[in-house]
Amino acid sequence: MSLPEPPLVEPVGTALRIIDVTADRYPECLAVLRTGFGTEVSEFGITRENTPSNPAFWDPSAIPAVVAKGFGLFAVEGGGRILGCAFAGPSRSRPRIWSLRHLAVDPATRHSGHGAALVAEGVRRARAAGAEALAIGIVAENTRLAAWYRRLGFETIDKTQYPGLVFTVERMRLALSPG
Ligand SMILES: CC(C)(COP(=O)(O)OP(=O)(O)OC[C@H]1O[C@@H](n2cnc3c(N)ncnc32)[C@H](O)[C@@H]1OP(=O)(O)O)[C@@H](O)C(=O)NCCC(=O)NCCS
């Protein structure tokens, strides 16, 4: 699978589109993030106790907090419902690197390209801002997820076992051509 080339913001299906998420729809995104990451936590031994920062355990203050750090929240909408969402924005510590964070698709609507469409939108935004690369951090033990990102063009930078974390953090990066 490869990322669609520009234009990247376009309907991803007849009734599907990428939208900017406004604050009135944060609760809808929060529900998608909770159920979306819920499948991941149950598979990898992640709990509210050992990883309270995982979106599966977010409370309503979490989305505004990420947005306040300069990350844009966007979503795939279909039939008036948010089916998946993600955040993208500039890395604070690494110049010209953008991060894609907290990508989640409703388990009921997976395997239809919504995840890839959200990654493509993150790429579009990063490239438009002049970024050299789009970075992500994933649970390394989720080898299926890593393989998916690899198919989308990402490469592994490193894998780190942080003290206190029950999983390994894999940093991946997609080099961006100027857009
Ligand atoms: C990863 C995820 C966003 C993909 O969403 P999607 O809309 O199904 O993505 P696409 O349809 O574009 O691509 C599907 C591919 O994603 C991968 N994938 C799907 N579900 C997955 C899961 N639960 N875990 C890992 N990889 C998954 C598979 O390779 C799948 O291929 P397949 O349809 O041939 O089985 C979605 O599975 C999800 O929300 N997972 C839980 C949250 C998560 O891990 N987010 C990533 C954080 S960095």
The ligand as an SDF file (V2000), in Angstrom:
LIG
                    3D

 48 50  0  0  0  0  0  0  0  0999 V2000
   -4.3290    1.3210   13.0110 C   0  0  0  0  0  0  0  0  0  0  0  0
   -5.7380    1.7990   12.6270 C   0  0  0  0  0  0  0  0  0  0  0  0
   -5.8330    3.3110   12.7760 C   0  0  0  0  0  0  0  0  0  0  0  0
   -5.9880    1.4070   11.1650 C   0  0  0  0  0  0  0  0  0  0  0  0
   -7.2900    1.8760   10.8030 O   0  0  0  0  0  0  0  0  0  0  0  0
   -8.0270    1.3110    9.5010 P   0  0  0  0  0  0  0  0  0  0  0  0
   -9.0710    2.3200    9.1320 O   0  0  0  0  0  0  0  0  0  0  0  0
   -8.4240   -0.0890    9.6760 O   0  0  0  0  0  0  0  0  0  0  0  0
   -6.8160    1.4130    8.4520 O   0  0  0  0  0  0  0  0  0  0  0  0
   -6.8060    1.0430    6.9050 P   0  0  0  0  0  0  0  0  0  0  0  0
   -8.1340    0.5050    6.4950 O   0  0  0  0  0  0  0  0  0  0  0  0
   -6.2550    2.2070    6.1710 O   0  0  0  0  0  0  0  0  0  0  0  0
   -5.7240   -0.0980    6.8780 O   0  0  0  0  0  0  0  0  0  0  0  0
   -6.0430   -1.3750    7.4290 C   0  0  0  0  0  0  0  0  0  0  0  0
   -4.7680   -2.0340    7.8720 C   0  0  0  0  0  0  0  0  0  0  0  0
   -4.3520   -1.5140    9.1420 O   0  0  0  0  0  0  0  0  0  0  0  0
   -3.7580   -2.5530    9.8970 C   0  0  0  0  0  0  0  0  0  0  0  0
   -4.5980   -2.7490   11.0870 N   0  0  0  0  0  0  0  0  0  0  0  0
   -5.9200   -2.7730   11.1520 C   0  0  0  0  0  0  0  0  0  0  0  0
   -6.3470   -2.9440   12.4180 N   0  0  0  0  0  0  0  0  0  0  0  0
   -5.2540   -3.0160   13.1500 C   0  0  0  0  0  0  0  0  0  0  0  0
   -5.0450   -3.1850   14.5220 C   0  0  0  0  0  0  0  0  0  0  0  0
   -6.0360   -3.2850   15.4160 N   0  0  0  0  0  0  0  0  0  0  0  0
   -3.7880   -3.1920   14.9320 N   0  0  0  0  0  0  0  0  0  0  0  0
   -2.7910   -3.0700   14.0590 C   0  0  0  0  0  0  0  0  0  0  0  0
   -2.9410   -2.9100   12.7490 N   0  0  0  0  0  0  0  0  0  0  0  0
   -4.1610   -2.8710   12.2870 C   0  0  0  0  0  0  0  0  0  0  0  0
   -3.8120   -3.8290    9.0790 C   0  0  0  0  0  0  0  0  0  0  0  0
   -2.6250   -3.9530    8.3620 O   0  0  0  0  0  0  0  0  0  0  0  0
   -4.9620   -3.5150    8.1420 C   0  0  0  0  0  0  0  0  0  0  0  0
   -4.8580   -4.2250    6.9800 O   0  0  0  0  0  0  0  0  0  0  0  0
   -6.0980   -5.1620    6.5720 P   0  0  0  0  0  0  0  0  0  0  0  0
   -7.3120   -4.2730    6.4300 O   0  0  0  0  0  0  0  0  0  0  0  0
   -5.6390   -5.7760    5.2810 O   0  0  0  0  0  0  0  0  0  0  0  0
   -6.2500   -6.1220    7.7100 O   0  0  0  0  0  0  0  0  0  0  0  0
   -6.8150    1.1110   13.5060 C   0  0  0  0  0  0  0  0  0  0  0  0
   -6.6150   -0.2750   13.4740 O   0  0  0  0  0  0  0  0  0  0  0  0
   -6.7980    1.5590   14.9790 C   0  0  0  0  0  0  0  0  0  0  0  0
   -7.4950    2.5030   15.3480 O   0  0  0  0  0  0  0  0  0  0  0  0
   -6.0440    0.8330   15.8240 N   0  0  0  0  0  0  0  0  0  0  0  0
   -6.0070    1.0750   17.2720 C   0  0  0  0  0  0  0  0  0  0  0  0
   -5.3140    2.3600   17.6310 C   0  0  0  0  0  0  0  0  0  0  0  0
   -3.8720    2.3900   17.1550 C   0  0  0  0  0  0  0  0  0  0  0  0
   -3.1140    1.4480   17.3380 O   0  0  0  0  0  0  0  0  0  0  0  0
   -3.4870    3.5290   16.5510 N   0  0  0  0  0  0  0  0  0  0  0  0
   -2.1490    3.7780   16.0780 C   0  0  0  0  0  0  0  0  0  0  0  0
   -1.4710    4.6320   17.0850 C   0  0  0  0  0  0  0  0  0  0  0  0
    0.0420    5.2570   16.4640 S   0  0  0  0  0  0  0  0  0  0  0  0
  1  2  1  0
  2  3  1  0
  2  4  1  0
  2 36  1  0
  4  5  1  0
  5  6  1  0
  6  7  2  0
  6  8  1  0
  6  9  1  0
  9 10  1  0
 10 11  2  0
 10 12  1  0
 10 13  1  0
 13 14  1  0
 14 15  1  0
 15 16  1  0
 15 30  1  0
 16 17  1  0
 17 18  1  0
 17 28  1  0
 18 19  1  0
 18 27  1  0
 19 20  2  0
 20 21  1  0
 21 22  1  0
 21 27  2  0
 22 23  1  0
 22 24  2  0
 24 25  1  0
 25 26  2  0
 26 27  1  0
 28 29  1  0
 28 30  1  0
 30 31  1  0
 31 32  1  0
 32 33  2  0
 32 34  1  0
 32 35  1  0
 36 37  1  0
 36 38  1  0
 38 39  2  0
 38 40  1  0
 40 41  1  0
 41 42  1  0
 42 43  1  0
 43 44  2  0
 43 45  1  0
 45 46  1  0
 46 47  1  0
 47 48  1  0
M  END
$$$$
